[in-house]
């Protein structure tokens, strides 16, 4: 799923608008350089699609090779911590850029014939969970050791 998403989305197109929304300094002051805004937006996409919290996103990016490949990270690369992920989300929200960014992302996917939907990730695939509801008659039959007709 994530490899296909990387192939479909031209992530670099987002760079200019993300930089404008974040309004970061020119880097003349000392300190650690900020994480790449496109990579940070990809983390937000992972959170939107797979549902991990900021804490879990940090852990999963460090732990899951599929997430690292999606973010173009190597094993020794610096991974954003939970505070950095949270601050990035807050900065985008303050700039009122979240809806715009995701609307453009969804529009691009729909042009390619895909619909972005959230889910729960298991082994890098989205698996639907069936809901089973037995009728009262089926419950009585099951208690009497009878197999419902639909199960045969």
Z-matrix of the N, CA and C atoms (Angstrom, degrees):
N
C 1 1.443
C 2 1.526 1 110.65
N 3 1.337 2 117.13 1 -49.11
C 4 1.462 3 120.26 2 -175.92
C 5 1.524 4 112.14 3 -69.72
N 6 1.340 5 117.32 4 -34.82
C 7 1.469 6 119.72 5 177.76
C 8 1.520 7 110.40 6 -64.17
N 9 1.344 8 115.30 7 -40.03
C 10 1.463 9 120.11 8 179.14
C 11 1.529 10 110.42 9 -65.49
N 12 1.322 11 116.07 10 -39.24
C 13 1.463 12 120.49 11 179.68
C 14 1.525 13 110.62 12 -64.25
N 15 1.331 14 117.06 13 -41.26
C 16 1.462 15 120.43 14 177.26
C 17 1.524 16 111.50 15 -63.17
N 18 1.318 17 116.42 16 -36.02
C 19 1.464 18 119.96 17 179.70
C 20 1.528 19 111.67 18 -71.63
N 21 1.322 20 117.41 19 -29.91
C 22 1.471 21 121.25 20 -176.12
C 23 1.525 22 113.93 21 -83.14
N 24 1.321 23 116.93 22 -36.72
C 25 1.467 24 120.84 23 -169.55
C 26 1.527 25 110.78 24 -98.36
N 27 1.330 26 117.60 25 124.71
C 28 1.472 27 120.47 26 173.72
C 29 1.533 28 109.24 27 -81.96
N 30 1.307 29 117.05 28 86.79
C 31 1.463 30 122.58 29 -171.77
C 32 1.521 31 112.74 30 -60.19
N 33 1.312 32 118.06 31 -34.01
C 34 1.466 33 120.61 32 -176.04
C 35 1.525 34 112.65 33 -64.10
N 36 1.319 35 118.13 34 -21.10
C 37 1.462 36 121.45 35 177.44
C 38 1.532 37 110.07 36 -62.54
N 39 1.324 38 116.47 37 -28.17
C 40 1.473 39 121.33 38 -178.10
C 41 1.531 40 112.87 39 -75.50
N 42 1.324 41 117.55 40 -20.65
C 43 1.467 42 121.26 41 -169.85
C 44 1.534 43 113.14 42 -55.98
N 45 1.314 44 117.52 43 -48.36
C 46 1.463 45 120.80 44 -175.30
C 47 1.533 46 111.24 45 -63.70
N 48 1.330 47 116.76 46 -45.73
C 49 1.470 48 119.83 47 -179.24
C 50 1.528 49 111.97 48 -69.78
N 51 1.335 50 117.37 49 -34.92
C 52 1.459 51 119.82 50 176.17
C 53 1.521 52 110.62 51 -65.27
N 54 1.330 53 116.70 52 -43.43
C 55 1.465 54 120.49 53 178.99
C 56 1.525 55 110.64 54 -62.13
N 57 1.313 56 117.01 55 -39.54
C 58 1.462 57 120.61 56 178.60
C 59 1.527 58 111.19 57 -65.87
N 60 1.333 59 116.92 58 -40.88
C 61 1.467 60 120.76 59 -179.54
C 62 1.526 61 111.61 60 -69.67
N 63 1.335 62 117.06 61 -35.54
C 64 1.464 63 120.42 62 -175.93
C 65 1.523 64 112.88 63 -82.01
N 66 1.320 65 117.94 64 -28.09
C 67 1.475 66 123.46 65 178.09
C 68 1.536 67 111.63 66 49.55
N 69 1.314 68 115.89 67 57.41
C 70 1.461 69 120.55 68 179.78
C 71 1.520 70 110.04 69 -80.30
N 72 1.329 71 114.95 70 160.26
C 73 1.462 72 119.82 71 -179.80
C 74 1.529 73 109.86 72 -71.50
N 75 1.322 74 115.41 73 172.07
C 76 1.460 75 120.48 74 -178.02
C 77 1.521 76 112.88 75 -78.54
N 78 1.324 77 118.69 76 -3.46
C 79 1.455 78 122.21 77 178.05
C 80 1.510 79 113.68 78 86.09
N 81 1.330 80 117.64 79 11.77
C 82 1.464 81 120.52 80 -178.97
C 83 1.523 82 111.55 81 -70.43
N 84 1.321 83 117.65 82 -28.23
C 85 1.464 84 120.83 83 178.97
C 86 1.521 85 109.95 84 -79.48
N 87 1.329 86 114.59 85 160.23
C 88 1.458 87 119.37 86 177.90
C 89 1.515 88 110.19 87 -72.17
N 90 1.303 89 115.02 88 167.63
C 91 1.456 90 121.26 89 177.58
C 92 1.513 91 111.06 90 127.24
N 93 1.288 92 114.19 91 168.75
C 94 1.455 93 120.45 92 179.75
C 95 1.523 94 109.41 93 -70.30
N 96 1.324 95 117.45 94 135.92
C 97 1.467 96 118.87 95 178.78
C 98 1.528 97 110.70 96 -65.94
N 99 1.323 98 117.13 97 147.30
C 100 1.466 99 119.38 98 -179.03
C 101 1.530 100 111.04 99 -69.29
N 102 1.315 101 115.22 100 158.82
C 103 1.463 102 119.97 101 175.13
C 104 1.517 103 108.89 102 -67.91
N 105 1.308 104 114.71 103 154.84
C 106 1.456 105 121.57 104 179.20
C 107 1.535 106 109.65 105 -59.43
N 108 1.334 107 118.51 106 125.26
C 109 1.465 108 120.08 107 -177.48
C 110 1.529 109 113.22 108 -63.35
N 111 1.323 110 118.00 109 -31.09
C 112 1.466 111 120.18 110 178.65
C 113 1.530 112 109.83 111 -68.10
N 114 1.329 113 116.74 112 -40.87
C 115 1.461 114 120.10 113 176.98
C 116 1.526 115 110.19 114 -64.07
N 117 1.326 116 116.86 115 -40.55
C 118 1.461 117 120.41 116 179.19
C 119 1.536 118 110.71 117 -64.47
N 120 1.330 119 116.97 118 -38.53
C 121 1.464 120 119.84 119 176.78
C 122 1.523 121 110.44 120 -65.78
N 123 1.334 122 117.10 121 -36.61
C 124 1.468 123 120.37 122 176.42
C 125 1.531 124 110.55 123 -62.07
N 126 1.335 125 117.28 124 -36.81
C 127 1.464 126 120.07 125 176.19
C 128 1.520 127 109.79 126 -63.09
N 129 1.334 128 116.90 127 -40.88
C 130 1.470 129 120.08 128 177.22
C 131 1.532 130 110.70 129 -63.12
N 132 1.326 131 117.24 130 -36.75
C 133 1.466 132 120.72 131 176.66
C 134 1.530 133 109.43 132 -64.32
N 135 1.328 134 116.93 133 -43.76
C 136 1.469 135 120.16 134 176.49
C 137 1.526 136 110.67 135 -57.88
N 138 1.324 137 116.02 136 -43.38
C 139 1.459 138 119.28 137 179.83
C 140 1.527 139 111.01 138 -64.85
N 141 1.317 140 117.08 139 -38.99
C 142 1.460 141 120.08 140 -179.83
C 143 1.534 142 111.43 141 -68.38
N 144 1.323 143 116.90 142 -37.97
C 145 1.458 144 120.30 143 -176.83
C 146 1.525 145 113.07 144 -82.88
N 147 1.327 146 116.50 145 -38.13
C 148 1.471 147 120.49 146 -171.61
C 149 1.517 148 113.34 147 -108.08
N 150 1.325 149 118.00 148 -14.77
C 151 1.445 150 121.56 149 172.54
C 152 1.517 151 119.20 150 84.27
N 153 1.345 152 121.63 151 8.72
C 154 1.465 153 117.14 152 -179.73
C 155 1.528 154 111.89 153 -73.17
N 156 1.325 155 115.64 154 146.72
C 157 1.459 156 120.82 155 174.38
C 158 1.527 157 108.39 156 -71.14
N 159 1.317 158 116.51 157 177.71
C 160 1.462 159 119.66 158 178.46
C 161 1.528 160 110.93 159 -60.56
N 162 1.342 161 117.16 160 -43.33
C 163 1.464 162 120.95 161 178.49
C 164 1.520 163 111.41 162 -60.50
N 165 1.324 164 115.87 163 -47.94
C 166 1.455 165 119.97 164 -178.79
C 167 1.529 166 111.45 165 -68.47
N 168 1.322 167 117.18 166 -34.07
C 169 1.462 168 119.82 167 178.57
C 170 1.522 169 110.37 168 -62.14
N 171 1.329 170 116.91 169 -44.22
C 172 1.466 171 119.84 170 177.75
C 173 1.525 172 110.45 171 -59.12
N 174 1.324 173 116.38 172 -47.81
C 175 1.461 174 120.82 173 -178.92
C 176 1.524 175 110.99 174 -63.08
N 177 1.334 176 117.36 175 -46.03
C 178 1.459 177 120.36 176 -175.90
C 179 1.519 178 112.29 177 -68.11
N 180 1.325 179 117.48 178 -34.55
C 181 1.461 180 119.45 179 176.69
C 182 1.530 181 109.65 180 -65.29
N 183 1.316 182 117.45 181 -37.40
C 184 1.464 183 120.59 182 178.46
C 185 1.524 184 111.96 183 -74.29
N 186 1.337 185 116.89 184 -29.69
C 187 1.458 186 121.15 185 -169.93
C 188 1.525 187 113.93 186 -98.44
N 189 1.313 188 118.60 187 -36.88
C 190 1.459 189 121.45 188 -172.64
C 191 1.523 190 110.13 189 -96.83
N 192 1.314 191 115.37 190 122.81
C 193 1.465 192 119.90 191 179.26
C 194 1.527 193 111.80 192 -65.45
N 195 1.322 194 117.46 193 -31.62
C 196 1.469 195 119.35 194 179.10
C 197 1.524 196 110.56 195 -64.01
N 198 1.337 197 117.70 196 -38.83
C 199 1.464 198 120.24 197 176.93
C 200 1.521 199 110.57 198 -68.30
N 201 1.332 200 116.98 199 -40.58
C 202 1.472 201 119.72 200 179.42
C 203 1.524 202 110.64 201 -62.77
N 204 1.336 203 116.74 202 -43.16
C 205 1.470 204 119.65 203 178.58
C 206 1.532 205 110.68 204 -63.65
N 207 1.337 206 116.84 205 -40.90
C 208 1.462 207 121.00 206 178.88
C 209 1.528 208 111.07 207 -59.62
N 210 1.330 209 116.49 208 -36.58
C 211 1.468 210 121.72 209 -178.30
C 212 1.525 211 112.79 210 -90.85
N 213 1.328 212 118.07 211 3.89
C 214 1.469 213 123.64 212 -177.62
C 215 1.523 214 111.87 213 58.19
N 216 1.329 215 116.61 214 42.38
C 217 1.456 216 121.69 215 178.60
C 218 1.520 217 110.02 216 -106.31
N 219 1.314 218 115.69 217 148.22
C 220 1.458 219 122.14 218 173.69
C 221 1.524 220 108.14 219 -98.41
N 222 1.329 221 117.44 220 169.09
C 223 1.459 222 121.20 221 -176.78
C 224 1.526 223 113.14 222 -59.59
N 225 1.298 224 119.45 223 -34.68
C 226 1.460 225 121.40 224 -178.03
C 227 1.515 226 114.94 225 -92.12
N 228 1.316 227 118.16 226 0.65
C 229 1.462 228 121.47 227 -176.37
C 230 1.527 229 111.60 228 -71.12
N 231 1.324 230 114.16 229 153.83
C 232 1.463 231 121.53 230 177.74
C 233 1.526 232 108.95 231 -73.67
N 234 1.322 233 115.71 232 129.30
C 235 1.464 234 122.68 233 -178.53
C 236 1.525 235 108.20 234 -106.48
N 237 1.332 236 118.09 235 136.75
C 238 1.473 237 119.83 236 178.32
C 239 1.525 238 111.16 237 -61.33
N 240 1.330 239 115.59 238 137.48
C 241 1.458 240 119.11 239 177.88
C 242 1.525 241 109.78 240 -85.04
N 243 1.328 242 115.59 241 177.60
C 244 1.465 243 121.67 242 -174.75
C 245 1.533 244 111.28 243 -60.82
N 246 1.319 245 117.52 244 -38.83
C 247 1.464 246 120.67 245 -179.58
C 248 1.526 247 111.03 246 -66.67
N 249 1.316 248 116.73 247 -40.62
C 250 1.464 249 120.88 248 179.32
C 251 1.524 250 110.39 249 -63.76
N 252 1.325 251 116.75 250 -42.27
C 253 1.471 252 120.77 251 178.59
C 254 1.526 253 110.01 252 -63.55
N 255 1.329 254 116.09 253 -44.34
C 256 1.465 255 120.86 254 -179.89
C 257 1.534 256 110.56 255 -63.40
N 258 1.349 257 116.52 256 -45.53
C 259 1.469 258 120.14 257 -179.52
C 260 1.525 259 111.68 258 -63.16
N 261 1.330 260 116.90 259 -39.09
C 262 1.462 261 120.02 260 178.36
C 263 1.527 262 110.03 261 -60.64
N 264 1.330 263 116.36 262 -45.91
C 265 1.462 264 120.81 263 178.56
C 266 1.524 265 110.74 264 -60.77
N 267 1.334 266 116.61 265 -42.49
C 268 1.466 267 120.77 266 -179.95
C 269 1.527 268 111.64 267 -65.38
N 270 1.332 269 117.49 268 -42.28
C 271 1.471 270 121.10 269 179.16
C 272 1.526 271 111.01 270 -62.90
N 273 1.330 272 116.40 271 -41.40
C 274 1.465 273 118.60 272 177.13
C 275 1.523 274 111.25 273 -65.10
N 276 1.326 275 116.34 274 -39.53
C 277 1.465 276 119.91 275 179.47
C 278 1.529 277 110.78 276 -65.83
N 279 1.326 278 117.06 277 -41.49
C 280 1.466 279 120.29 278 179.09
C 281 1.522 280 111.55 279 -63.88
N 282 1.335 281 115.74 280 -35.13
C 283 1.467 282 119.96 281 179.03
C 284 1.530 283 111.68 282 -81.63
N 285 1.342 284 115.81 283 0.44
C 286 1.469 285 121.65 284 -177.85
C 287 1.529 286 111.44 285 54.54
N 288 1.347 287 114.72 286 40.24
C 289 1.458 288 120.26 287 -176.76
C 290 1.527 289 113.01 288 -106.97
N 291 1.322 290 117.73 289 -5.61
C 292 1.464 291 120.45 290 -175.78
C 293 1.523 292 110.84 291 -64.95
N 294 1.317 293 116.85 292 -54.03
C 295 1.463 294 120.12 293 -177.38
C 296 1.526 295 111.13 294 -61.34
N 297 1.320 296 116.28 295 -41.03
C 298 1.457 297 120.93 296 -179.71
C 299 1.521 298 111.28 297 -63.06
N 300 1.333 299 116.45 298 -46.10
C 301 1.471 300 120.55 299 -178.95
C 302 1.520 301 110.77 300 -62.56
N 303 1.341 302 116.53 301 -46.60
C 304 1.456 303 119.12 302 -177.59
C 305 1.522 304 111.66 303 -72.69
N 306 1.310 305 117.88 304 -30.68
C 307 1.461 306 120.06 305 175.56
C 308 1.523 307 110.23 306 -63.84
N 309 1.319 308 116.84 307 -43.00
C 310 1.467 309 120.39 308 177.76
C 311 1.528 310 110.98 309 -65.36
N 312 1.331 311 115.71 310 -40.09
C 313 1.467 312 121.17 311 177.99
C 314 1.535 313 109.81 312 -61.07
N 315 1.338 314 117.16 313 -48.68
C 316 1.457 315 121.23 314 179.30
C 317 1.530 316 111.61 315 -62.95
N 318 1.331 317 116.34 316 -39.73
C 319 1.464 318 120.71 317 179.76
C 320 1.524 319 110.76 318 -62.84
N 321 1.327 320 116.22 319 -41.93
C 322 1.461 321 119.44 320 179.40
C 323 1.535 322 110.44 321 -65.05
N 324 1.318 323 117.12 322 -42.92
C 325 1.463 324 120.06 323 179.00
C 326 1.521 325 111.39 324 -63.37
N 327 1.331 326 116.82 325 -41.01
C 328 1.470 327 119.12 326 -179.53
C 329 1.527 328 110.93 327 -66.90
N 330 1.332 329 117.73 328 -33.04
C 331 1.470 330 120.55 329 175.03
C 332 1.517 331 110.86 330 -61.62
N 333 1.339 332 115.82 331 -34.13
C 334 1.465 333 121.03 332 179.95
C 335 1.525 334 112.07 333 -84.28
N 336 1.339 335 116.60 334 -1.72
C 337 1.453 336 120.24 335 177.69
C 338 1.520 337 114.90 336 91.90
N 339 1.338 338 117.19 337 20.08
C 340 1.461 339 120.84 338 -179.46
C 341 1.519 340 110.47 339 -119.79
N 342 1.315 341 115.44 340 155.65
C 343 1.449 342 122.12 341 178.01
C 344 1.521 343 107.38 342 -123.26
N 345 1.332 344 117.11 343 119.66
C 346 1.454 345 121.19 344 -179.47
C 347 1.518 346 109.08 345 -79.34
N 348 1.323 347 115.07 346 123.16
C 349 1.461 348 120.75 347 178.04
C 350 1.521 349 108.01 348 -135.47
N 351 1.298 350 115.89 349 145.42
C 352 1.454 351 120.12 350 177.64
C 353 1.515 352 110.42 351 -76.68
N 354 1.317 353 115.44 352 160.45
C 355 1.454 354 120.93 353 179.37
C 356 1.508 355 109.92 354 -167.20
N 357 1.284 356 116.03 355 -166.82
C 358 1.450 357 120.95 356 176.24
C 359 1.509 358 106.64 357 -115.96
N 360 1.323 359 116.78 358 127.93
C 361 1.446 360 120.15 359 -175.35
C 362 1.522 361 110.23 360 -90.23
N 363 1.320 362 114.27 361 134.06
C 364 1.455 363 121.63 362 176.43
C 365 1.511 364 106.27 363 -139.24
N 366 1.306 365 117.62 364 117.96
C 367 1.459 366 121.98 365 -179.63
C 368 1.529 367 111.54 366 53.43
N 369 1.317 368 116.99 367 38.25
C 370 1.459 369 124.96 368 176.24
C 371 1.525 370 113.78 369 63.82
N 372 1.336 371 117.34 370 22.52
C 373 1.459 372 120.40 371 173.13
C 374 1.523 373 107.80 372 -130.77
N 375 1.295 374 115.73 373 150.67
C 376 1.465 375 119.09 374 176.75
C 377 1.520 376 107.59 375 -93.99
N 378 1.323 377 115.56 376 121.67
C 379 1.462 378 121.42 377 -176.15
C 380 1.521 379 109.77 378 -114.32
N 381 1.339 380 117.95 379 124.42
C 382 1.469 381 119.39 380 176.54
C 383 1.524 382 110.25 381 -73.07
N 384 1.286 383 116.36 382 148.05
C 385 1.457 384 121.79 383 178.71
C 386 1.520 385 108.54 384 -110.41
N 387 1.343 386 117.41 385 115.51
C 388 1.467 387 118.63 386 -179.87
C 389 1.521 388 110.98 387 -72.26
N 390 1.324 389 115.53 388 144.93
C 391 1.451 390 121.04 389 176.50
C 392 1.523 391 107.73 390 -104.07
N 393 1.313 392 115.29 391 129.37
C 394 1.455 393 119.54 392 -178.93
C 395 1.514 394 108.99 393 -111.90
N 396 1.297 395 115.91 394 127.32
C 397 1.454 396 122.14 395 176.84
C 398 1.524 397 107.44 396 -129.48
N 399 1.306 398 115.53 397 117.32
C 400 1.462 399 119.83 398 176.91
C 401 1.522 400 109.12 399 -90.82
N 402 1.330 401 115.00 400 141.94
C 403 1.457 402 119.21 401 175.90
C 404 1.532 403 108.66 402 -75.37
N 405 1.310 404 115.93 403 167.86
C 406 1.471 405 120.06 404 179.59
C 407 1.523 406 111.12 405 -60.56
N 408 1.339 407 115.89 406 -40.30
C 409 1.464 408 119.77 407 179.71
C 410 1.534 409 110.52 408 -64.19
N 411 1.345 410 116.94 409 -40.49
C 412 1.468 411 120.22 410 178.07
C 413 1.528 412 111.01 411 -65.39
N 414 1.322 413 117.62 412 -40.29
C 415 1.467 414 120.82 413 178.71
C 416 1.532 415 111.20 414 -60.98
N 417 1.331 416 115.83 415 -42.80
C 418 1.470 417 119.93 416 178.79
C 419 1.532 418 109.89 417 -64.59
N 420 1.333 419 115.63 418 -42.11
C 421 1.465 420 119.95 419 178.55
C 422 1.519 421 112.29 420 -64.19
N 423 1.315 422 117.73 421 -40.26
C 424 1.467 423 121.93 422 179.36
C 425 1.527 424 109.98 423 -63.89
N 426 1.328 425 116.64 424 -41.95
C 427 1.467 426 120.25 425 178.22
C 428 1.528 427 111.25 426 -64.47
N 429 1.337 428 116.76 427 -27.85
C 430 1.470 429 121.48 428 178.54
C 431 1.528 430 111.20 429 -90.85
N 432 1.320 431 117.50 430 15.76
C 433 1.475 432 124.05 431 178.82
C 434 1.527 433 113.31 432 63.23
N 435 1.336 434 117.58 433 30.32
C 436 1.464 435 121.57 434 174.45
C 437 1.524 436 108.59 435 -102.87
N 438 1.309 437 115.73 436 141.74
C 439 1.462 438 121.30 437 178.60
C 440 1.522 439 108.38 438 -90.35
N 441 1.347 440 118.54 439 125.35
C 442 1.472 441 120.28 440 177.96
C 443 1.521 442 111.47 441 -59.52
N 444 1.329 443 117.01 442 149.15
C 445 1.457 444 122.61 443 -178.01
C 446 1.530 445 112.45 444 -57.95
N 447 1.332 446 116.89 445 -38.58
C 448 1.477 447 121.10 446 -177.22
C 449 1.522 448 111.85 447 -67.24
N 450 1.308 449 118.91 448 -18.58
C 451 1.464 450 121.74 449 -176.98
C 452 1.516 451 112.94 450 -86.82
N 453 1.299 452 117.88 451 -14.17
C 454 1.471 453 119.85 452 -174.19
C 455 1.486 454 112.91 453 -81.21
